[in-house]
Amino acid sequence: MEQYPAVQFMVKHGRNLAILVGLALPVLVLIGIVAAEWHWVWGIAALVAGVVVGFAFRTFAELTQIIADMLLPQ
């Protein structure tokens, strides 16, 4: 798997990256709510979007893991 550093990175860190990606949008919107006085509805929308994006990234990370396990020589 040394030939595919991006795949190796996703296999190793994909689960943690999914959590970070899912939390990034709500945290940024929370900063906007506090600092720029955005409406609180954006916080709810950001939570929903964060869950959806985090789930999608987690699915991508797991698919990368499956492909690496099945197709790449160990």
C-alpha positions in Angstrom: 0.0 0.0 0.0 3.1 2.2 -0.1 2.2 3.1 -3.7 -1.1 4.8 -2.5 -0.3 7.3 0.2 -3.8 8.9 0.1 -5.5 5.5 0.5 -3.2 4.6 3.4 -3.9 8.0 5.0 -7.7 7.4 4.7 -7.5 3.9 6.1 -5.4 5.1 9.0 -7.2 8.4 9.8 -10.6 8.2 8.1 -12.7 7.7 11.2 -11.2 10.6 13.1 -11.4 12.8 10.0 -15.1 12.1 9.7 -15.6 13.4 13.2 -13.6 16.5 12.5 -15.5 17.2 9.3 -18.8 16.7 11.0 -17.9 19.1 13.7 -16.3 21.8 11.6 -19.5 23.3 10.2 -21.4 23.6 13.5 -18.3 25.1 15.2 -17.8 27.7 12.5 -21.5 28.6 12.6 -21.4 28.8 16.4 -18.6 31.3 16.0 -20.7 33.2 13.6 -23.7 33.2 15.9 -21.6 34.5 18.8 -19.3 36.9 16.9 -21.5 38.1 14.0 -24.8 37.8 15.8 -26.3 35.4 13.2 -29.8 34.0 13.8 -29.9 30.9 16.0 -31.7 29.0 13.2 -28.4 28.7 11.4 -27.0 26.7 14.3 -29.8 24.1 13.9 -29.1 24.0 10.1 -25.4 23.6 10.8 -26.0 20.7 13.2 -28.1 18.9 10.6 -25.6 19.6 7.9 -22.7 18.5 10.1 -24.4 15.2 10.8 -25.1 14.6 7.1 -21.6 15.6 6.0 -20.0 13.6 8.8 -22.0 10.5 7.9 -21.1 10.9 4.2 -17.4 11.3 5.0 -17.6 8.3 7.3 -19.2 6.2 4.5 -16.4 7.3 2.2 -13.7 6.3 4.7 -15.3 2.9 5.3 -15.6 2.3 1.5 -11.9 3.2 1.2 -11.2 0.7 3.9 -13.2 -2.1 2.2 -11.5 -1.4 -1.2 -8.1 -1.4 0.4 -8.7 -4.7 2.2 -10.1 -6.4 -0.8 -8.1 -5.2 -3.7 -4.7 -4.0 -2.5 -2.1 -6.5 -1.6 -1.0 -6.5 2.0 
